[in-house]
Amino acid sequence: MPRIRRLQASDWRLLREVRLEMLKDTPMAYVESLEAARRQTDTQWQERAAAMSGDSSFTLVADSGQDGSKLCALMRVVLKHPQDPEKPLQAMLISVYVAPGHRGLGLADELLKEACKAAAEELSAGSMELGVHEENSRALAFYRRHGFETTGAGRPYPQDTSKRELTMQRRLP
């Protein structure tokens, strides 16, 4: 099993590599296009990696455990402040990717477990939320197995507004 660790700002080259792979492998899963990602400069990738490892968000990555090794998975969580300040903070899962050669091995399960734990402990989030394409039955089933429920809320899917992105949520310990 690959090791799971936090993305560091210094990992910007690895981030660029895995992000381009993500966009090529599953282009409809992300708002950004492969072409737009390819146009980003080294400085923009450095800034992006720094932002993805900031105070109100974190990114978990999986690699072989050797310095500079290729990232085989990524999961990003950001803190979401509710409109009502009386309600607990929410974490939002905004990016998930497991490389084809590592799928089906339980890596996504381990990443999600770590992400929920860190969101509860470090961000003091009371729940985790995410959006799933209405026709992505595999993702819906995966998150349901991990305690997420559809909330009844949703929005048009950014890449195809004739489809919906369903909101799912889970209480954190």
N, C-alpha and C positions, 0 to 999 in steps of 0.2 A: 504494500500500500504506500503510495507517495506520502511525503510529509505535508502537513498543512501548516502554513505560516502566514504572517501578515505581509502584505505588499509594502515595500519601502519605496520612498521617493527615488532611491538609486536603482530601482528595478525598471526604470522607464523603458529601456530597450526590450526587456522581456514582456512588459505590458504591451508595447507596440506589436510585437510578434504575435502574441496570443490574441490581441484584439483584431488584427487583420485576419487571423485564422478563423475567429468567431464569425466575423462578417462575411467571409467567403463560404463558410460551412452552413450557416443558418441566417441568411440575409434578412428574412422577414421577422426575425426575433428581436431586432434592435432598431432603434430610431435612426441611428447613424448609418450612412451608406459606406460601403467599402471604398468608393472613390473619394469621399470626403475624408475618411481616415487616412488614406494614402497621401493626401495633400498636406497633412499636418507636418510641421517642421519638428526637428529635434527639440527645440525649445518648448513647443506646444506639448510634446509628449512628456517632457520633464515636468511641466506645470501640471499636466493631467495626473501623472503618477503621484505628485505631491498632494494634490487635492483629494485623490482617492485614498490617502492615508492620513487624513486630517483629523481634527478634533470631533467633528460631528458625523464622521463616516469612517468606515474601514473596509478594506478589501482583503478577503482571504484568498490565498492562492495555494495550489498544490504543485509540488515539483519533486524531483528525485532525491533531494537532500544535498545535492552538491552545488557549490556556488556557481551561479551563472547558468544552471541547468534550465532547460525549457519548462515553461509553465504548462501543466496539463489540465488545469482547472482554475476557475475563478468564480468568486461569489462576492458581490458588493452590497453593502448595507449602508443606508443613510438614515439619519435621525429626522423624523418628520414631526413638527410641532402641530398639535391639534388646534383647530379654530377656537375651541373652548379651552381656556387656560386651566380650568378645573379638571379636565380630563388628563389621564396619564400620557406621557410621551409615547410615540409610536416609532418603530423602526420600519423602514421600507426596503424590501429586497428588490434591487433594481437591475441586477445583471447576474446571470448564472450561465456558466459554460463549462462543459466537460468535453475534452477532446475525444474524437471517435475511438481511439485506441484504448481509452480508459473508461468508456461507458459500460454500465452493467456490472461494475465491480464494487459498488457501494460507496464510491467517492462522493457523489452528490449527497448521500445520506450523512456522511461524516462532515462535509462542509456545512450543511444546513444545521446539524446539531451544534457545531461550533459557532455558527453565526447567531443562532438563537440564544445561546449561552452568553456570548459576548454582548449582544444587544441588551439583554436583561441586566447583566452585571456592570458593564462599562458605560452604556448610554442611558441606563435606568429606564429603558423602554418597557411599557406594560404589555405591548402587543407588537406583532410583526405583520406587515401587510405586503401584498404583492399583486400584480396584475397578470392574468393568464389569458391568452387568446381563447375565445369560446370554443374553438374547434380543436384545441390541443388536449385531447383526452389523456395522453400520457402524462403531461404536466399536471393536469387537474387531479388525476389519480395519485400521482406522486405526492403532491402537497396535502391531499386529504389523508393519506397514510401517515403524514407527519403532523396531524392535528389542525390543519387549516380548513376553514369553512368558507364557502362563498357567502358574501354579505348581502347580496341582492343589488349591490351597486356595480357600476361599470361605466365604461365610456367608449366612444368609437376607437377602434384600433388605429394607431397613428399611421401605419403603412397602408391600410385599406379601411377607410372609414365606413364601408358597408358591413364590416364585421365589428364585433365587440370584444373589448378586453374586460374580463370579469375580475372583480376585486375579491381577493381571498384574505382571510385574517386568522391569526392564532394568538391566543393569550400566552404571554411568556411567564415563566415561574418567577 
